[in-house]
């Protein structure tokens, strides 16, 4: 990996793209440090003190702590990600969107435009909810001392700034995609998550290493390093693993040419749905405590069922029931998301039209059933893999009381983005070598 980066810097075009990407990421992080006008930093610190382990922990990790500091980039690129997921789901339900998706570059641009508009709408709705909810808790000062006009104007300004910040982050991400390295939205998300890691590792050092004797200190370092490396290696294999279904195409004579006759395969990834099931499950479990926090300053201990800090905690075993709900939701969304993004019937029909068949399986309905059976097994294996990665940080946090600003989802995102970005850099270098060969 390091050798790839070093070689890439030797190429002027790629070096410019890498530096441009880094410059945009720095701008994105600077925006995370500028507070929303009218906010009270002292109140923000007290109100948001439990964000890193509460209902908003996942959102705060994805925004690089800009949400917990109520900066102008408080929503960051989360609204764009949500809009993209919604549009992707709607392409299955709305035929017009499905046609756009199949319409090549033109359709892709139309869908991207719709996603941008939906991002703005979601940013306004979320900005309004957060502004009113946290505003009532004193983030903008004493509400009772404000006049109605001043309070309304403060909320309007806050919503406008949050929405503008979300749009700017979306624009910065698109600039990276166009002129930089990797997918811009993914790169910003990666940078946001990484920004919280130094604090997390310092917390691990403070809790398990600092002040200990040399023996326990070395043991703690070895265990932490081994767990981190093992999780990363596991994720690399999980993301790259796939089940290949052999497909053979019959020979066809068209005029004087013989077409087909080749053997190929249908690749089905082990982790067919990526991190979507974990994101959906985490988001769904955050709704009850989210609503409760807006309704009451002290909603009660029942919200601990939805707080991963209390799961696998020997002092509060009853709250681990929330973990059971989390596991069931991850498995459910793994099947649900794959079912709407991968259609075995469509794959089987396309194979039949092109004269393809799976050896030993009759075309048509038997092929569809065979693919469905394999897909269901693969989805379950992928869901178990996701749960292993997601539950390790939860178990460490609950059992040992460690404060982690990122979870299994964050690690999957980091590894996935890094691997895909390195692949893009390698492909760009390969294309350049081909160009050099042709020019010679």
C-alpha positions in Angstrom: 0.0 0.0 0.0 2.8 2.4 0.9 4.7 1.5 -2.2 1.6 2.3 -4.3 1.3 5.8 -2.8 5.1 6.4 -3.3 4.9 5.4 -6.9 1.8 7.5 -7.4 3.5 10.6 -6.2 6.1 10.2 -8.9 3.4 10.7 -11.5 2.6 14.4 -12.0 -1.0 14.0 -12.9 -1.8 11.6 -10.0 0.3 13.8 -7.6 -1.9 16.8 -8.5 -5.0 14.8 -7.9 -3.8 13.6 -4.5 -2.8 17.1 -3.4 -6.1 18.5 -4.6 -8.0 15.9 -2.6 -6.0 16.7 0.5 -6.7 20.4 0.0 -10.4 19.8 -0.2 -10.4 17.6 2.8 -8.6 20.3 4.8 -11.3 22.8 3.9 -14.0 20.3 4.9 -12.3 19.9 8.3 -11.9 23.6 8.8 -15.6 24.1 8.3 -16.2 21.6 11.1 -14.5 24.0 13.5 -16.6 27.1 12.8 -19.7 27.3 15.2 -23.2 28.2 14.1 -23.8 31.9 14.7 -25.7 32.5 17.9 -24.7 29.3 19.7 -23.3 29.3 23.2 -20.1 27.2 23.4 -20.5 26.6 27.2 -24.1 25.2 26.8 -23.1 23.1 23.7 -20.4 21.4 25.8 -22.8 20.5 28.6 -25.7 19.5 26.3 -23.5 17.5 24.0 -21.3 15.8 26.6 -23.0 12.5 26.2 -23.2 12.5 22.4 -20.2 10.2 21.9 -21.9 7.3 23.6 -25.6 8.3 23.3 -28.2 8.2 20.6 -26.2 10.5 18.3 -22.9 8.6 18.6 -23.0 7.2 15.1 -24.0 10.5 13.5 -21.3 12.3 15.4 -18.6 9.8 14.2 -19.7 10.2 10.6 -19.6 14.0 10.9 -16.2 14.0 12.5 -17.6 15.5 15.8 -18.8 18.5 13.9 -22.4 17.6 15.0 -21.5 17.6 18.8 -19.8 21.0 18.4 -22.8 22.4 16.4 -20.5 23.7 13.6 -21.7 25.1 10.3 -21.0 21.6 8.9 -23.0 19.9 11.6 -25.0 17.8 9.1 -21.9 17.3 6.9 -22.4 14.7 4.2 -24.8 12.5 6.2 -27.9 14.0 4.4 -26.4 13.3 1.0 -25.7 9.7 2.0 -29.3 9.4 3.3 -30.6 10.9 0.1 -28.5 8.6 -2.0 -29.8 5.5 -0.1 -33.4 6.7 -0.4 -33.1 7.2 -4.2 -31.4 3.8 -4.6 -34.3 2.2 -2.8 -36.9 4.2 -4.8 -35.4 3.0 -8.1 -37.0 -0.4 -7.3 -40.4 1.0 -6.5 -40.6 3.8 -9.2 -40.3 2.6 -12.8 -39.3 6.0 -14.0 -36.2 6.1 -11.8 -35.4 2.5 -12.8 -35.4 3.6 -16.4 -33.1 6.5 -15.6 -30.7 4.2 -13.9 -30.5 2.0 -17.0 -30.1 5.1 -19.3 -26.4 5.3 -19.1 -24.6 8.6 -18.4 -27.6 10.7 -19.1 -29.8 8.8 -16.6 -27.0 8.9 -14.0 -26.8 12.7 -14.3 -30.6 13.0 -13.8 -30.6 10.8 -10.8 -27.7 12.7 -9.3 -29.7 15.9 -9.8 -32.7 14.5 -8.0 -30.4 13.3 -5.2 -29.1 16.9 -4.8 -32.6 18.3 -4.5 -33.5 15.6 -2.0 -30.4 16.4 0.0 -31.5 20.0 0.4 -35.0 19.0 1.5 -33.6 16.5 4.1 -31.1 19.1 5.3 -33.9 21.6 5.9 -36.0 19.1 7.8 -33.1 17.7 9.9 -31.7 21.2 10.5 -35.1 22.4 11.7 -35.5 19.4 14.0 -32.1 19.8 15.5 -32.3 23.6 15.8 -35.7 23.4 17.7 -34.7 20.4 19.8 -31.3 21.6 20.9 -32.5 25.2 21.0 -35.0 24.3 23.6 -32.1 22.9 25.7 -30.4 26.3 25.6 -27.8 25.9 22.8 -28.8 29.3 21.5 -29.1 30.9 24.9 -32.0 31.2 27.3 -35.2 30.7 25.2 -37.4 32.2 27.9 -35.5 35.5 27.8 -35.8 35.7 24.0 -38.7 37.4 22.3 -40.7 35.3 19.8 -39.3 37.2 16.9 -35.7 36.7 18.0 -36.2 33.0 18.7 -37.8 32.4 15.3 -35.0 34.4 13.5 -32.3 32.4 15.4 -33.9 29.1 14.3 -34.2 30.3 10.7 -30.5 31.3 10.7 -29.5 28.0 12.2 -31.5 26.0 9.6 -30.1 28.1 6.8 -26.5 27.6 8.0 -26.9 23.8 8.5 -28.5 23.4 5.1 -25.8 25.5 3.4 -23.1 23.5 5.2 -24.6 20.2 3.9 -24.7 21.6 0.4 -21.1 22.8 0.6 -20.0 19.4 1.8 -21.8 17.8 -1.0 -20.2 20.1 -3.5 -16.7 19.5 -2.0 -17.3 15.8 -2.3 -18.3 16.1 -6.0 -15.1 18.2 -6.7 -13.0 15.4 -5.2 -14.8 12.8 -7.4 -14.2 15.0 -10.5 -10.7 16.3 -10.0 -9.2 14.3 -7.1 -8.7 10.7 -6.0 -11.5 8.3 -5.1 -15.2 8.9 -4.4 -15.5 12.4 -2.9 -18.3 11.6 -0.4 -16.5 8.5 0.8 -13.2 10.4 1.2 -14.9 13.1 3.3 -16.6 10.4 5.4 -13.3 8.6 5.8 -11.5 11.8 6.9 -14.3 12.5 9.4 -14.1 9.1 11.0 -10.3 9.1 11.2 -10.4 12.6 12.9 -12.0 11.0 16.0 -9.5 8.1 16.2 -6.6 9.9 18.0 -9.0 10.7 20.9 -10.2 7.1 21.0 -6.7 5.7 21.0 -5.7 8.2 23.7 -8.6 7.0 25.8 -7.5 3.4 25.4 -4.0 4.4 26.4 -5.4 6.2 29.5 -7.6 3.4 30.5 -5.4 0.3 29.9 -1.8 1.4 29.5 -1.0 4.6 31.5 0.1 4.0 35.1 0.3 0.3 34.7 3.4 -1.9 35.3 5.6 -2.9 32.4 4.1 -6.4 32.1 0.4 -5.4 32.0 1.3 -2.4 29.8 3.0 -4.5 27.1 0.2 -7.1 27.3 -2.4 -4.4 26.8 -0.5 -2.9 23.8 -0.2 -6.4 22.2 -3.9 -7.2 22.7 -5.1 -3.8 21.4 -2.8 -4.1 18.3 -3.8 -7.7 17.7 -7.5 -6.9 17.9 -7.2 -3.9 15.5 -5.1 -5.8 13.0 -7.3 -8.9 13.1 -10.5 -6.9 12.6 -8.9 -5.0 9.6 -7.7 -8.3 8.0 -11.1 -9.9 8.6 -12.9 -6.9 6.9 -10.5 -7.0 3.9 -11.5 -10.7 3.3 -15.1 -10.0 4.0 -15.3 -7.1 1.5 -13.3 -9.0 -1.1 -14.9 -12.4 -0.7 -17.4 -13.6 -3.4 -19.2 -16.7 -4.5 -18.8 -17.3 -8.3 -21.6 -19.2 -10.1 -20.3 -20.7 -13.3 -22.2 -19.8 -16.5 -21.8 -21.3 -19.9 -23.1 -19.7 -23.2 -24.1 -21.8 -26.1 -22.5 -21.3 -29.5 -24.5 -19.3 -32.1 -23.7 -19.0 -35.8 -24.6 -15.5 -37.1 -23.7 -15.2 -40.8 -20.2 -16.4 -41.1 -19.3 -15.8 -37.5 -19.6 -18.1 -34.5 -20.7 -16.2 -31.4 -20.8 -17.4 -27.7 -19.5 -20.7 -26.5 -17.4 -19.1 -23.7 -17.5 -19.8 -20.0 -17.9 -17.1 -17.4 -19.3 -16.6 -14.0 -21.7 -14.5 -11.9 -19.9 -13.0 -8.9 -22.0 -12.7 -5.8 -20.2 -10.8 -3.0 -20.2 -12.3 0.5 -21.1 -8.9 1.9 -23.8 -8.2 -0.7 -25.2 -5.1 1.1 -22.0 -3.4 2.4 -22.5 -1.4 5.6 -26.1 -0.5 4.8 -27.7 -3.1 7.3 -25.6 -1.8 10.2 -26.4 1.8 9.3 -30.2 1.1 9.0 -30.2 -0.9 12.3 -28.2 1.8 14.2 -30.4 4.6 12.8 -33.7 2.8 13.6 -32.6 2.1 17.2 -31.6 5.8 17.6 -35.1 7.1 16.9 -36.7 6.3 20.3 -34.0 8.0 22.5 -33.7 10.8 19.9 -37.4 11.7 20.2 -37.2 11.2 24.0 -34.3 13.6 24.3 -36.3 16.3 22.5 -39.5 15.7 24.6 -37.8 15.6 28.0 -34.5 16.4 29.6 -34.7 13.3 31.7 -36.5 10.6 29.6 -35.7 7.7 32.0 -33.5 4.7 32.1 -35.4 2.9 29.4 -33.4 4.7 26.7 -30.4 2.6 27.9 -31.9 -0.3 26.0 -30.9 1.6 22.8 -27.5 2.7 24.0 -24.6 0.4 22.9 -22.6 1.5 25.9 -24.9 -0.5 28.2 -24.9 -3.6 26.0 -22.6 -6.5 27.1 -22.2 -4.6 30.3 -22.0 -7.0 33.3 -23.4 -4.3 35.6 -26.5 -3.8 33.5 -27.4 -7.2 32.0 -31.0 -6.3 31.3 -30.0 -3.7 28.8 -28.4 -6.3 26.6 -31.9 -7.0 25.3 -31.3 -4.0 23.0 -28.4 -5.9 21.5 -30.7 -8.8 20.5 -32.9 -6.3 18.7 -29.8 -4.8 17.0 -28.7 -8.3 15.8 -32.1 -9.1 14.4 -32.4 -5.8 12.6 -28.9 -6.2 11.0 -29.9 -9.7 9.6 -33.3 -8.4 8.5 -31.9 -5.4 6.6 -29.1 -7.5 5.0 -31.9 -9.6 3.4 -34.1 -6.7 2.7 -31.5 -4.5 1.0 -30.1 -7.3 -1.1 -33.6 -8.4 -2.2 -34.3 -4.9 -3.7 -30.8 -4.5 -5.3 -30.2 -8.0 -6.7 -33.0 -9.7 -8.6 -32.4 -13.4 -9.3 -35.4 -13.5 -11.7 -34.0 -10.7 -13.9 -30.5 -12.4 -13.9 -32.0 -15.7 -14.9 -34.1 -14.1 -17.7 -31.1 -12.2 -19.1 -29.1 -15.4 -19.1 -31.9 -17.3 -20.9 -32.2 -14.5 -23.6 -28.4 -14.6 -24.2 -28.3 -18.4 -24.4 -26.5 -18.8 -21.1 -27.1 -21.5 -18.5 -25.6 -22.8 -15.3 -24.1 -26.3 -15.8 -26.5 -28.9 -14.4 -29.4 -26.4 -14.0 -32.2 -25.9 -16.5 -32.8 -22.3 -17.7 -35.7 -20.2 -16.5 -37.4 -20.9 -13.1 -34.9 -23.6 -11.9 -32.0 -21.2 -12.5 -33.8 -18.5 -10.6 -34.5 -20.8 -7.7 -30.8 -22.0 -7.7 -29.5 -18.4 -7.6 -32.0 -17.5 -4.9 -30.9 -20.4 -2.7 -27.2 -19.5 -3.0 -27.9 -15.8 -2.5 -29.9 -16.5 0.7 -26.9 -18.5 2.1 -24.4 -15.9 1.1 -26.5 -13.1 2.7 -26.6 -14.9 6.0 -22.8 -15.5 6.0 -22.3 -11.8 5.1 -24.7 -10.7 7.9 -22.8 -12.8 10.4 -19.5 -11.3 9.2 -21.0 -7.8 9.6 -22.2 -8.6 13.1 -18.8 -9.9 14.2 -17.1 -6.7 13.1 -19.9 -4.5 14.6 -20.0 -6.3 17.9 -16.3 -6.3 18.8 -16.3 -2.5 19.6 -19.6 -2.9 21.4 -18.2 -5.7 23.5 -15.1 -3.8 24.3 -17.1 -0.7 25.2 -19.6 -2.6 27.4 -17.4 -5.2 29.1 -14.3 -3.0 29.7 -16.0 0.4 29.9 -13.8 1.8 27.1 -15.0 4.9 25.3 -14.9 4.4 21.5 -15.8 7.2 19.1 -16.1 4.7 16.2 -17.7 1.3 15.8 -17.6 -1.7 13.5 -19.4 0.3 10.8 -16.7 3.0 10.8 -13.9 0.4 10.5 -15.7 -1.2 7.5 -16.1 2.2 5.9 -12.4 3.0 6.5 -11.1 -0.2 5.1 -13.5 -0.2 2.2 -12.7 3.3 1.1 -8.9 2.8 1.4 -9.0 -0.4 -0.6 -11.2 1.1 -3.4 -9.1 4.3 -3.5 -5.8 2.3 -3.8 -7.4 0.3 -6.6 -8.3 3.5 -8.4 -4.7 4.8 -8.1 -3.3 1.5 -9.4 -5.7 1.6 -12.4 -4.7 5.2 -13.1 -1.0 4.2 -13.1 -1.8 1.2 -15.3 -3.6 3.3 -17.8 -0.7 5.8 -17.8 1.7 2.9 -18.5 -0.4 1.8 -21.4 -0.5 5.3 -22.8 3.2 5.6 -22.5 3.6 2.3 -24.3 1.3 3.4 -27.2 3.0 6.8 -27.5 6.4 5.1 -27.8 
